[in-house]
Amino acid sequence: MVDRSESDSRSLLRRLRDTLATPGGGQDRLDRITHLIADSMRTQVCSIYLFRDPETLELCATEGLNPEAVHQTRMRLGEGLVGRVARTGVPVNTGDAPSAPGFRYMPETGEEIYSSFLGVPIQRVGEKLGVLVVQSRQAREFSEDEVYGLEVVAMVLAEMTELGAFTAEGNGIGSTHRFPVMFRGTCGQEGAAEGRVWLHEPRVVVSNPVGDDPEAELARLDTAIEALRAQIDEMLEGSAGMDKDHRQVLETYKMLAHSRGWMRRMSEDIGLGLSAEAAVEKEQSTARARLEQSPDPYLRERLNDLDDLSNRLLRLLTGQGSDTGAALPENPVLVARNIGPAELLEYGRALRGVVLEEGSVGSHAAIVARALSIPLVIHAARITTEALNGDAILIDGDQGIVHLRPEDSVAAAFRDKIAMQAEAQKRYADLRTLPATDQSGQTISLVMNAGLMADLPSLVGSGADGVGLFRTELQFLTRTRVPRRGELAALYARVMDAAGDKPVYFRTLDIGSDKVLPYMKPQDEPNPAMGWRAIRVGLDKPGVLRMQLQALVRAAAGRPLSVMFPFIATPNEFHDARASLMHEIERESQMGRPVPSSLKIGAMLETPSLGFAPDSFYQACDFISIGGNDLKQFFFAADRENERVRRRYDTLDVSFLTFLEKLIVRCEANDVALSFCGEDAGRPVEALTFAALGIRTLSMRPASIGPVKHLIRRANLTELHRVIHEAREGGAQSVRPAVTHYLARL
């Protein structure tokens, strides 16, 4: 292999494959492989270093160095030339190793007599598994052909390492998937769970990295490439109604799929002895390592395009789809890059939790996770690369932390936390039939948020006084077409039936921003959270709003009906929406159909502008529900999706509470019922503060009702109101310290 020879390379790879197929332990295989490579490359040394843990490399086999150094020589990631290769994922090739930057002399190996050094990463699609090194006495740099050939060999070793071919008995060496890893993401839905990983899109397993017949492998690659290009063309043909960004992604896919350089490099790898799928993975790994080192953010963003395209091609080559036929493990925790609401609903309550690399706190997946009452962590970078089906996993939705393959001490502490939460829930269960009445005799109504029929049993289990928010968009988000009026009417009727005599407040379609219907053309907006969304869509698309209002009226069938319109920013929007509902009721009456026995029409106050609306607006409302999540982000001008700013602003900030108090006063003056709906309503300290200010209805997820009720029943809201007033008069920026100090005395 001094000059790259296809026949020599294929011969070596076949010998490697035969060695790996021979019975024996992992160490025996490693020893034979180092001998084969050194002999083939005509070098005096070949060594294999594998990760002992994510930060430590260990010499696991060598031909030419001191054999007593095996399993004794270790180095940190980035330490020495070997550590440098492992850290960067880029080969190091030098004819004078002692003079190379970062060189570390290891006297126990006896390597001081070898001048030339070539180290290449053993890696698979961004996973760094180890380093393959050859050395010789002759002071020379290895040729480009030799570097390329050794990378091909390293690719085969990577595949076999992943398959556990070199796992050494008793010493913990082998696949990186053996190590504990912690991921720090963002809380998408609170809660804690322990379970086993279930990958939504399982990794493709390449079980045949070596190809015997290059022509046959090239033909397989060509066939798969043609199928891939046809798939992309079909997607482009159907993208006429898609947003510009989505179409640009598909155009990028098409460009990559027709790249001559991509095809040439994979064809060369096949010529050297790799199978078609191993050639695809080698090119994917090499390109990924190159792009990860780029300072250009645009190029780094192309990693996802590269991975998606390569994975599509691998599935075509291997026939491995998302459905592997394997059964869900016990207590499954779904792990995915991202997932749509319909797909998540298919899993249903079988899941214990969800971990996503992407997503947002207001995304479809987050909405469904809240509806299913399962913890969700988003922005857990690279977890789909690290996790394997069946891995033990702990998910802490409260902190946005995920432990993969946790150590025993971490798992024990986590189980103690879950047990404490379960014990607390048992105590809260005893309160479910009792009112949320404080020590001064004031009663707060605690209602729940819902969006699915599956939520309704929580009305009884949680002790909620009703449904303060029923999200109607889930029925639109989980379908490939607009639901029919009859389907919606039947669903809304079942919701009312399940609630019995408890009230249900239906919020009309709240789409836009991060909730885009699959069959509606998305809008290319610079700031969608402040763009065409919610009631703005309803008023601009009156046919959809009218259809939904008709379904609600028919579902009521003579029963009480409560409807609220989302994201009202000006009084005219509410008046127009209210007029639409009244028109549909009049129309139903003229047609001889039953109309609601009583009607409540309200608005969700999610923008500060409504706090300054004229009294005529308040007088036209039967109720107002504060949408705390959006109101807070607009009040503080802090994007709720931006971790760098959203946590800077406290809900108990004096300025925010002063605004809430003005709303309370205005609603009381106009005899309008006021509620607070959102994440903060379900946090006991915040909920207690809102109640002390005078908000008499709080709407939250069912699991939060017990903790909030427990705290309200222990507190005296009159005393707490005085504490809040004194803190504000004393110049406090936030009343949180004062409220917390008060609660500590209970």
Summary of the structure (lengths in Angstrom):
residues: 746
radius of gyration: 31.2
end to end distance: 78.6
largest distance: 99.8
contacts: 2579
relative contact order: 0.07
helix: 49%
strand: 18%
